[in-house]
Amino acid sequence: MTNAASVRPTNASSLQPLLLIGLLFFVFGFITWLNGALIPFLQLVCQLSEFEALLVAFSFYIAYVVMALPMSALLARLGYQRSMAAGLGLIGLGCALFIPAALSAKFGLFLLAQFVVGAGLTLLQTASNPYLVLLGPAESAAARISLMGILNKSAGVLAPLVFTALVLAGLPHIDQQSLAALAPAEQEAQLAMLAEQLVLPYAGIAVAMALLALFLRQVHLPALTDAVPVRTVTTAEVLQVRHLRLGVLTLFCYVGVEVIAGDTIGLFGQALGLPNALSLASFTLFFMVVGYVLGLVLIPRWLSQAKALQASALLGLVLTLAIVLLDRSSQVIATVLWGWTGLPLLPDPVSCVALLGLANAMVWPTVWPLALQGLGDKTPKAAALLIMGIAGGAVLPLLYGALADAQGHQQAYLLLLPCYAFILYYALAGHKPVVARAH
């Protein structure tokens, strides 16, 4: 079998696939971070508790667990390019399911639609992430993923703003307090009207995904055929690799804290009575973009991938403590960082939730190359297992929701401390391959 590095494209020949992969990262960033606005929106429409509202995230991210290994098998059968196209088609199908969900305002249908979208993203990410790692030199993989992250999180900044503009445009302000003042029949009519606002935006996304899937089937991408194993690699065989196992657990922790930072800031703001709570996720995603830009500049010239991961974990620990300890009535952080721009000021704990985006930005780009180092023909199966780590986005936000219902949002963020502590362990020691001792 030829070494994978020998079939990597040159810088010139990799530009077109890099641009196309960038478009895909923009797409699944936009789809993923719609949840930041969708969760508080559905909490209102379906009259949900904090725990129930975060089932929206659970149904989305649990698809990565259920579907990762089947999608890995599909990747081995179809190859990278056709798998990406199939993933886009599946995302389109899930978005189409939002139409009957919105018309009926049935929460269960929304959860089913989210699961199907998550399944499509599972296939898309299982194919695109290792493809991106293998598209150039291993030591600059984090920089390439950082570039993709800028596109991904820029889409995430736009998603809540576009959602708010399309779904709430022309509607009077509706919140729990205004609904409580209405008669039951009027409440039901208002909520039905809100739910129906989802139909056109999601129909448009479904059509766009179908067209993009057809386009992807027609363009030429370097095959990277040697990156796909020519023999069957078992899950048990891959799990024997210690730094891969720990990498999966690290991504579990990371995706959990990333989703909590992006998807609960709106719930936190809504609980505090902040205006425009549905768009607060844009603050978190903006700081993620800043983090990705820093990563693109600093890695590998100034910072190794492991050092960048250490800095990210330490910043996450500091910000988590600040969220829990700072006064809600103070707006010092927002005043200093963006008060001069005219953007809305946020309470200090909410500002620190937004700043978690900066702490989180470099975790995904650094863990992937560290976890895949030296795996050779085990790479596609290992990528599927790493994708399964995204289950942290299903499990940890639910735990956060239960804690928020019991103790309030601010104290619930304590859940992030052990997660960042494990990420720090992986950055310091867990990522290092175990070298077999000679007998």
DAPE-V423514 format. One line per field, one symbol per residue. ss: DSSP state (~ for helix, > for strand, _ for the rest). phi: phi as a letter, one per 20 degrees, with the letter a starting at -180 (. if undefined). psi: psi as a letter, one per 40 degrees, with the letter a starting at -180 (. if undefined). A space follows every 50 residues. Layout:
ss: ???
phi: ???
psi: ???
//
This chain:
ss: ___~~~~______~~~~~~~~~~~~~~~~~~~~_~~~~~~~~~~~____~ ~~~_~~~~~~~~~~~~~~~~~~~~~~~~_~~~~~~~~~~~~~~~~~~~~~ ~~~~__~~~~~~~~~~~~~~~~~~~~~~~~~~~~___~~~~~~~~~~~~~ ~~~~~~~~~~~~~~~~~~_______~~~~~___~~~~~~~~~~~~~_~~~ ~~~~~~~~~~~~~~~~~~______~~~_______~~~~~__~~~~~~~~~ ~~~~~~~~~~~~~_~~~~~~~_____~~~_~~~~~~~~~~~~~~~~~~>_ __>_~~~~~~~~~~~~~~~~~~~~~______~~~~~~~~~~______~~~ ~~~~~~~~~~~~~~~~~~~~~~___~~~~~~~~~~~~~~~~~~~~~~~~~ ~~~~~~~_~~~~~~~~~~~~~~~~~~~~~~_________
phi: .ffgffdfffgffefffffffgffffffffffegggefffffgffeldfg fffffffgffefgfffdffgffffffeenfffffffffffffffffffff fffelefffffffffffffffgffffefffgffefafffdffffffffff ffefffffgfffgfffedgmeffcbgffffeefgffgfffffffgfffff gffffgfffffffffffeedcgflgffefecfdeffffffefffgfffff fgfffgfffffeedfffffffemfflffefgffffffffgfffgfffede fdcfffffffffffffffffffgfefefeecffffffbgfenfgedggff fffffggffegefgfefgfffefmelfegfffffffffffggfeeffffg fffffecnfffffggfgffffffffffebfeffeefefe
psi: hihddeeiiiddeedddddddddddddeddddeddddddddddddegiid dddeddddddddddddedddddddddddidddddddddddddddddeddd dddefhdddddddddddddddddddddddddddeeaideedddddddddd dddddddddddddddddeheiihhadddddeiiddddddddddddeeedd ddddddddddddddddddihihdfdeehieihhiddddeehddddddddd ddddddddddddeedddddddefiifddedddddddddddddddddddhe ddhidddddddddddddddddddddihdeifddddddedeeeihiiiddd ddddeddddddedddddddddeheebeeddddddddddeeddeddddddd ddddddeiddddedddddddddddddddddehihhhhh.
//
